[in-house]
Amino acid sequence: MRHSLYLRLATLLIKADFAREEREWKRKVRKVQYEIPWGNEYLLKDIGLHIDGRTISDLEVPAIKTERQIRHLRRLVRLRIAT
């Protein structure tokens, strides 16, 4: 016994509607995933950004950055176990 043409068309349209809803849902989830909280200064600081959108490392003074690197390197040399 064959199904009627209307039943086939109805199932095809329902499947297409389900697929469309799934695509819309995925699009919304994707947008929320990368939404940056521009209004919250503390959350921006946690992810490494300033309010104007620049990264925190852009504003570091090179002298302070090199001092910190030297301090870390000295600590590594001091902690190295002599064998």
N, C-alpha and C positions, 0 to 999 in steps of 0.2 A: 504494500500500500504506500503510495507516494504522498508526501506532505504537500499541502497547497502552496502556491506561489506566495500568498500573503503571509503564511507562517514563516517561510524562508526569508522574506523581506523583513519581517518584524524581528527575527532573530539577528539578522545582519545589522539592522539599525540599532538594536540594543547593544550588540557587541561593539559597534562603532562608538556609541555613547559612553560605554564603560572605558574604552580606550582613551577617549577625549578627557573624561574626568580624571583618569590616572595621569595623563600628561599634565593637566592643569595642577594637580596636587603636587607632582614632582617639581614643577616650575616654582610653585610657592615655597616648597621646602628648600629648594636651591637658593632662592632669593634670601630667605631668612638666614641661611647658613653663612652668607657672606655680608650680611648687613652690619655696618660698622656703627657703633653707638656714639655718634658725633657729639651728642649733648652731655655725655658723662665723661668728665676729665679723668676720673680715676680708672675707668675701664680702658680708656685710650692709653693711659700710662702703662697699664698692665700688658697691653698688646704691643707697646713700643712706639706709640704715636703721640704727637702733640695735637692740640685742637685744630691748628691750621693744616694738618695732614702730613707734616714732615716727620721723619723718623727721629727718635730721640738721639741716635748716634750722630746725626748731622750737626747737632749743636754742641757736641763735645769739643773742648779746646784740645788741640793736638798735644800740648805740653802735659796736660793732665792725663791724657790717654797713654802717652809714652811712659809717664811715671808709674802708672798702674801696671803696664806691661812689664817694666823693669822690676817692679816689686814682685810680681808673680814669677818671673824668671829666676830671681834671687831665691825665692822660696823653693822653687823646684830644685835648684842646684844644692841648696842647703839640705833638702830632704833626701837627696839621692844617696842611696846606700853604697858605701865603698866596698867593693868586693875584691 
